[in-house]
């Protein structure tokens, strides 16, 4: 029996088969960083989020420093478009080779993929979506990079793919934590951006980090309450991980913060899941930062093993997504109309 609504189950329900993501670094920057290599959230390394098959682009350790073959800002547009095409070809070849995948979604994954003038965004999105057939179009960004014009543009792509998703980083609903992380936005900004996207018909995925510095169960419960209020179609749950070259690593080395063991992360994930409506897709439950960039936690099981441990823990505790809200176990992954109304979904 399904105890939480996994991404795999969502794809099976929606398309009857797995759909793989082709992640692309389209050369965006982030308004929260002074450049692609400095500033920003205290846990952000110089990669801003890259997919497994983009990691071949990371040079191996060289004198302790990592380098990524990445375009500088202000790169000529033609070169940028060419780069996007090559990443899509490489990504598609990778998922075909590894998973035998025929159907893929386009995922603009790195940095803030709506952070550019509208005409530049349009040219990039048109070009990327013109590089083949895609099931979904997924854009990862920040709440302060969502404007009415961006929503209007994204809305146009709903007719070219099955769904347009926007992934927004919240991480925590606690504004003090957001300030400490130097996120550069508040939870209210995430609420406003979510409403704009919802009105434009976008599907929404909210990113969370569990075990953030200074956070305990009270903050976790407040974040769960905030998520119920937003009622996104999906969330991604990450365990706090600390990468090389980040301010958070300095804080960690001073002993001012810790990272959760897999057991603690699983217990916190269970607590969160119990408080989330059972029809929110849980797209991720753990990070999978490549080991050469990850400083802590060093001893954490593989993603597959952690997912299995979570399922076993939910089973042993007779727990499931939405349990605290009265969501029936047999209806995890399905809407329960009166509960959806109760928690604000329309
Ligand atoms: S919003 Fe994302 S890309 Fe920007 S600084 Fe924070 S983690 Fe890095």
Boltz pocket constraint, residues with backbone or C-beta under 6 A from the ligand:
constraints:
  - pocket:
      binder: B
      contacts: [[A, 30], [A, 31], [A, 32], [A, 33], [A, 39], [A, 40], [A, 41], [A, 43], [A, 44], [A, 45], [A, 48], [A, 111], [A, 112], [A, 142], [A, 169], [A, 182], [A, 183]]
      max_distance: 6.0
